[in-house]
Amino acid sequence: MDIIPFWAWIVFYILVFIMLIADLKMFSKKGEHEVNVSEALKMTAVWIGVSLLFCGGIYLFYPVDAHEKAMEFLAGYLIEKSLSMDNLFVFLMLFSFFGVERKYQHEVLFWGIFGALVLRSVFIFAGAAMVERFEWVLGLFGLFLLYTGGKMFGHSDEQQADPSKNIIVRWFKKLFPVTDHMHEDKFFVKEEKDGKVKWLATPLFITLLVIETTDVAFAVDSIPAVFSVSRDPFIVLTSNIFAILGLRALYFALAAVAKYFKYLKYGLGVILIFVGIKMLLAMNEYINALGSLVGLNLNMPHIEVPTTLSLAIIFGVLVSSMGLSVLVTKKTE
């Protein structure tokens, strides 16, 4: 964790803050601007370009194994970006459930992404410290990814997006009054009742609360997956954050073509299973030791899947699942 000096982390977070402000300026007509597909695609291309520039910076200036680190960044970025696409469809259902108009959705997404950046940073630093001290935890990550990858073949987005099952929302409503009506882009409003002025949360804030807590569940899947391609906390963190930064633009681009991604979750399931197996293959020492404890001589060899091969497989599965989705959808139309 000492490869990157402390000042580099500070510079990175300053850049992230600047990029967040730039992202906010892109949607500067607050509360009255409905983002169209063309605008969203242009902004998505900008964010991908910025991420590739950062990857180029890693390739040119990273202090050790620059080429390998750049490949790790790309693999981590692609994993997080592909998982995020599935998450965005859940957000689409949440907005529909709460009746949030398209022109106010960008406000929720901005603060949702800001909260996600904070939470992901905490999770990644904690995960990196845990892996550094207890390497065998990676084996648990691998098993968990196999489980979540298998769940992708049977999980229901509608069930996952059901706010009535969100414990945090139910807890919040017990502590803080909530109005039943939208108030444009406001998260809180003042209302006078019985001669007293009270603050009430709006359904827009409840939507944000659901998105933030849902992202915690998403992070439990995506962060271990990125650790499968890199154990460098700087690479894990930056690839994760760059993938998240462009989500707001990507959401508006995907919202218009959601019907063409019906098989995406199956591709994501294959990706999670692959990275879970990849992680377990590198844990042969611990698996053999565990086998010895129960009287089995497994003699499992150590197998490292090259990062370039991982990147090719992840990209191939993602493109194939998206391509199949488009072909099948067009044939049924």
C-alpha positions as CSV (number, residue, x, y, z in Angstrom):
1,M,0.0,0.0,0.0
2,D,3.1,2.2,0.1
3,I,3.7,2.1,-3.7
4,I,1.7,5.3,-4.2
5,P,2.7,8.3,-2.0
6,F,0.1,10.0,0.1
7,W,0.2,13.2,-2.0
8,A,-0.9,11.2,-5.0
9,W,-4.0,10.0,-3.2
10,I,-4.8,13.7,-2.3
11,V,-4.3,14.8,-5.9
12,F,-6.5,12.0,-7.2
13,Y,-9.4,13.0,-4.9
14,I,-9.0,16.6,-5.9
15,L,-9.3,15.5,-9.5
16,V,-12.4,13.5,-8.6
17,F,-14.0,16.5,-6.9
18,I,-13.2,18.7,-10.0
19,M,-14.8,16.0,-12.3
20,L,-17.9,15.9,-10.1
21,I,-18.3,19.6,-10.4
22,A,-17.8,19.4,-14.2
23,D,-20.4,16.6,-14.3
24,L,-22.8,18.9,-12.3
25,K,-22.2,21.7,-14.8
26,M,-23.1,19.4,-17.7
27,F,-26.6,19.3,-16.2
28,S,-26.6,23.0,-15.2
29,K,-30.2,23.7,-16.0
30,K,-31.2,22.4,-12.6
31,G,-34.7,21.1,-12.2
32,E,-35.9,22.0,-15.7
33,H,-33.6,20.1,-18.1
34,E,-34.5,16.7,-19.5
35,V,-31.4,14.9,-20.7
36,N,-31.8,13.4,-24.1
37,V,-30.1,10.3,-25.5
38,S,-27.8,12.2,-27.8
39,E,-26.5,14.4,-25.0
40,A,-26.1,11.3,-22.7
41,L,-24.1,9.4,-25.3
42,K,-21.8,12.4,-25.8
43,M,-21.1,12.7,-22.1
44,T,-20.7,8.9,-21.8
45,A,-18.0,9.1,-24.5
46,V,-16.3,11.9,-22.6
47,W,-16.2,10.0,-19.4
48,I,-14.8,6.9,-21.1
49,G,-12.2,9.1,-22.8
50,V,-11.2,10.6,-19.4
51,S,-10.9,7.1,-18.0
52,L,-8.7,5.9,-20.8
53,L,-6.5,9.0,-20.4
54,F,-6.0,8.1,-16.8
55,C,-5.1,4.5,-17.8
56,G,-2.6,6.0,-20.2
57,G,-1.1,8.0,-17.3
58,I,-0.8,4.7,-15.3
59,Y,1.0,3.1,-18.3
60,L,3.5,6.1,-18.6
61,F,4.1,7.0,-14.9
62,Y,3.2,4.2,-12.6
63,P,6.3,3.5,-10.5
64,V,6.3,-0.3,-10.8
65,D,5.0,-2.8,-13.5
66,A,3.3,0.1,-15.4
67,H,2.1,-2.1,-18.3
68,E,0.6,-4.7,-16.0
69,K,-1.0,-2.0,-13.8
70,A,-2.6,-0.4,-16.8
71,M,-4.1,-3.8,-17.9
72,E,-5.3,-4.3,-14.3
73,F,-7.0,-0.9,-14.3
74,L,-8.7,-1.6,-17.6
75,A,-10.0,-5.0,-16.4
76,G,-11.2,-3.5,-13.1
77,Y,-12.9,-0.6,-14.9
78,L,-14.6,-3.0,-17.3
79,I,-15.9,-5.3,-14.5
80,E,-17.2,-2.3,-12.5
81,K,-18.7,-0.7,-15.6
82,S,-20.5,-3.8,-16.8
83,L,-21.9,-4.5,-13.3
84,S,-23.0,-0.9,-13.1
85,M,-25.0,-1.3,-16.3
86,D,-27.2,-3.9,-14.6
87,N,-27.5,-1.7,-11.5
88,L,-28.7,1.2,-13.6
89,F,-31.7,-0.9,-14.8
90,V,-32.7,-1.3,-11.1
91,F,-32.4,2.5,-10.7
92,L,-34.8,2.8,-13.7
93,M,-37.3,0.7,-11.9
94,L,-36.9,2.7,-8.7
95,F,-37.6,6.0,-10.5
96,S,-40.7,4.4,-12.1
97,F,-41.9,3.1,-8.7
98,F,-41.6,6.6,-7.1
99,G,-42.9,8.5,-10.1
100,V,-39.8,10.6,-10.4
101,E,-39.9,12.7,-13.6
102,R,-37.0,12.3,-16.0
103,K,-36.0,16.0,-15.6
104,Y,-35.5,15.5,-11.9
105,Q,-33.7,12.2,-12.0
106,H,-30.3,13.7,-12.7
107,E,-30.4,15.4,-9.2
108,V,-30.9,12.1,-7.4
109,L,-28.2,10.4,-9.5
110,F,-25.6,13.1,-8.8
111,W,-26.0,12.8,-5.0
112,G,-26.3,9.0,-5.3
113,I,-23.0,8.8,-7.2
114,F,-21.4,11.2,-4.7
115,G,-22.5,8.9,-1.8
116,A,-21.3,5.9,-3.7
117,L,-17.9,7.4,-4.2
118,V,-17.6,7.9,-0.4
119,L,-18.9,4.4,0.5
120,R,-16.7,2.6,-2.2
121,S,-13.6,4.4,-0.9
122,V,-14.3,3.2,2.7
123,F,-15.1,-0.4,1.5
124,I,-12.0,-0.6,-0.7
125,F,-9.5,0.8,1.9
126,A,-11.0,-1.6,4.4
127,G,-10.9,-4.5,2.0
128,A,-7.3,-3.8,1.0
129,A,-6.2,-3.7,4.6
130,M,-8.0,-7.0,5.3
131,V,-6.5,-8.7,2.2
132,E,-3.0,-7.4,3.2
133,R,-3.3,-8.9,6.7
134,F,-5.4,-12.0,5.9
135,E,-4.7,-13.1,2.3
136,W,-7.0,-16.1,2.7
137,V,-10.0,-13.7,2.6
138,L,-9.6,-13.6,-1.1
139,G,-10.7,-17.3,-1.1
140,L,-13.9,-16.2,0.6
141,F,-14.3,-13.4,-2.0
142,G,-14.0,-16.0,-4.7
143,L,-16.6,-18.3,-3.2
144,F,-19.0,-15.3,-2.7
145,L,-18.5,-14.3,-6.4
146,L,-19.4,-17.9,-7.5
147,Y,-22.6,-17.6,-5.4
148,T,-23.6,-14.2,-6.7
149,G,-22.7,-15.1,-10.3
150,G,-25.1,-18.1,-10.0
151,K,-27.8,-15.9,-8.5
152,M,-27.6,-13.7,-11.6
153,F,-29.3,-16.5,-13.5
154,G,-32.4,-16.4,-11.3
155,H,-32.5,-13.0,-9.6
156,S,-35.4,-10.6,-10.2
157,D,-34.7,-7.0,-10.7
158,E,-38.3,-6.1,-9.8
159,Q,-37.9,-7.9,-6.4
160,Q,-34.5,-6.3,-5.8
161,A,-35.9,-2.9,-6.5
162,D,-38.9,-3.2,-4.1
163,P,-38.5,-0.3,-1.7
164,S,-41.0,-1.8,0.7
165,K,-38.3,-4.3,1.7
166,N,-35.7,-1.6,2.4
167,I,-35.0,-1.6,6.2
168,I,-33.3,1.8,6.1
169,V,-36.3,3.5,4.5
170,R,-38.7,2.0,7.0
171,W,-36.4,3.1,9.9
172,F,-36.1,6.6,8.4
173,K,-39.9,7.0,8.1
174,K,-40.3,6.2,11.8
175,L,-37.8,8.9,12.8
176,F,-38.6,11.6,10.2
177,P,-41.9,12.7,8.7
178,V,-42.3,12.2,4.9
179,T,-44.7,14.0,2.6
180,D,-46.6,12.0,0.0
181,H,-46.2,14.5,-2.8
182,M,-43.2,15.5,-5.0
183,H,-41.9,19.0,-4.7
184,E,-40.0,19.3,-8.0
185,D,-36.3,18.8,-7.3
186,K,-36.4,19.4,-3.5
187,F,-35.4,16.7,-1.0
188,F,-36.9,18.5,2.0
189,V,-39.7,21.0,2.3
190,K,-41.2,23.1,5.1
191,E,-44.9,22.6,5.9
192,E,-47.0,24.4,8.5
193,K,-49.3,22.3,10.5
194,D,-51.2,23.2,13.7
195,G,-49.3,26.5,13.8
196,K,-45.9,24.8,13.7
197,V,-43.4,24.7,10.9
198,K,-42.0,21.3,10.2
199,W,-39.4,19.9,7.9
200,L,-40.6,16.9,5.8
201,A,-38.7,14.6,3.5
202,T,-40.0,14.3,0.0
203,P,-40.4,11.1,-2.1
204,L,-37.4,12.3,-4.1
205,F,-35.2,12.0,-0.9
206,I,-36.7,8.5,-0.2
207,T,-35.7,7.6,-3.8
208,L,-32.1,8.8,-3.1
209,L,-32.1,6.8,0.2
210,V,-33.1,3.6,-1.6
211,I,-30.5,4.2,-4.3
212,E,-27.7,4.8,-1.7
213,T,-28.6,1.7,0.3
214,T,-29.0,-0.4,-2.9
215,D,-25.5,0.7,-4.0
216,V,-24.1,-0.9,-0.8
217,A,-25.4,-4.2,-1.9
218,F,-24.0,-3.6,-5.4
219,A,-20.6,-2.8,-3.9
220,V,-20.5,-6.1,-2.1
221,D,-20.5,-7.8,-5.5
222,S,-18.3,-5.4,-7.5
223,I,-15.4,-4.7,-5.1
224,P,-14.4,-8.4,-4.5
225,A,-14.7,-8.8,-8.3
226,V,-12.1,-6.0,-8.9
227,F,-9.8,-7.6,-6.3
228,S,-9.7,-10.6,-8.5
229,V,-7.7,-8.7,-11.1
230,S,-5.6,-6.5,-8.8
231,R,-4.6,-6.4,-5.2
232,D,-3.2,-2.9,-5.6
233,P,-5.6,-0.6,-3.6
234,F,-4.8,2.4,-5.9
235,I,-5.8,0.4,-9.0
236,V,-8.8,-1.1,-7.4
237,L,-10.0,2.3,-6.1
238,T,-9.3,4.3,-9.2
239,S,-10.9,1.8,-11.6
240,N,-13.9,1.6,-9.4
241,I,-14.3,5.4,-9.1
242,F,-13.8,6.1,-12.8
243,A,-16.4,3.6,-13.6
244,I,-18.9,5.2,-11.2
245,L,-18.2,8.8,-12.3
246,G,-19.8,8.4,-15.7
247,L,-22.9,6.5,-14.4
248,R,-25.2,9.5,-14.5
249,A,-24.7,10.0,-18.3
250,L,-24.7,6.3,-18.9
251,Y,-28.1,6.0,-17.2
252,F,-29.8,8.4,-19.5
253,A,-28.2,6.6,-22.5
254,L,-29.3,3.1,-21.3
255,A,-32.8,4.2,-20.2
256,A,-33.9,4.7,-23.8
257,V,-32.6,1.2,-24.9
258,A,-33.2,-0.9,-21.8
259,K,-35.3,-3.4,-23.8
260,Y,-32.1,-4.4,-25.8
261,F,-30.2,-5.7,-22.8
262,K,-32.4,-8.5,-21.6
263,Y,-29.5,-11.0,-21.5
264,L,-27.0,-8.7,-20.0
265,K,-27.5,-10.1,-16.5
266,Y,-26.6,-13.6,-17.7
267,G,-23.3,-12.3,-19.2
268,L,-22.6,-10.6,-15.8
269,G,-23.3,-13.9,-14.1
270,V,-20.7,-15.6,-16.3
271,I,-18.2,-12.8,-15.6
272,L,-18.7,-13.1,-11.8
273,I,-18.3,-16.9,-12.0
274,F,-15.1,-16.5,-14.1
275,V,-13.5,-14.0,-11.7
276,G,-14.5,-16.1,-8.7
277,I,-12.8,-19.2,-10.2
278,K,-9.8,-17.0,-11.2
279,M,-9.5,-15.9,-7.6
280,L,-9.8,-19.4,-6.2
281,L,-7.1,-20.8,-8.6
282,A,-4.6,-18.4,-7.0
283,M,-5.5,-19.6,-3.5
284,N,-4.1,-23.1,-4.0
285,E,-1.9,-22.9,-0.9
286,Y,-4.9,-22.3,1.4
287,I,-7.1,-24.8,-0.4
288,N,-4.5,-27.5,-0.1
289,A,-4.0,-26.7,3.6
290,L,-7.8,-26.9,4.2
291,G,-7.8,-30.2,2.4
292,S,-5.1,-31.5,4.7
293,L,-7.1,-30.6,7.7
294,V,-9.9,-33.0,6.6
295,G,-7.5,-35.7,5.4
296,L,-7.4,-34.9,1.7
297,N,-4.3,-34.6,-0.4
298,L,-5.5,-32.2,-3.0
299,N,-2.1,-31.1,-4.4
300,M,-3.8,-28.3,-6.3
301,P,-1.3,-26.3,-8.5
302,H,-1.1,-22.5,-8.4
303,I,-2.7,-21.1,-11.5
304,E,-2.5,-17.4,-12.4
305,V,-4.7,-16.2,-15.2
306,P,-2.9,-13.4,-17.0
307,T,-4.6,-10.0,-16.7
308,T,-4.7,-9.6,-20.5
309,L,-6.5,-12.9,-20.9
310,S,-8.9,-11.9,-18.1
311,L,-9.6,-8.6,-19.9
312,A,-10.2,-10.4,-23.2
313,I,-12.7,-12.9,-21.6
314,I,-14.6,-10.2,-19.7
315,F,-14.9,-8.0,-22.7
316,G,-15.8,-10.9,-25.0
317,V,-18.6,-12.2,-22.6
318,L,-19.9,-8.6,-22.1
319,V,-20.1,-7.9,-25.9
320,S,-21.6,-11.3,-26.7
321,S,-24.4,-11.0,-24.1
322,M,-25.2,-7.5,-25.3
323,G,-25.1,-8.5,-29.0
324,L,-27.3,-11.6,-28.3
325,S,-29.8,-9.3,-26.5
326,V,-30.0,-6.9,-29.4
327,L,-30.4,-9.7,-32.0
328,V,-33.1,-11.6,-30.1
329,T,-35.0,-8.4,-29.3
330,K,-35.0,-7.2,-32.9
331,K,-36.2,-10.6,-34.1
332,T,-39.2,-10.6,-31.7
333,E,-40.2,-7.0,-32.6
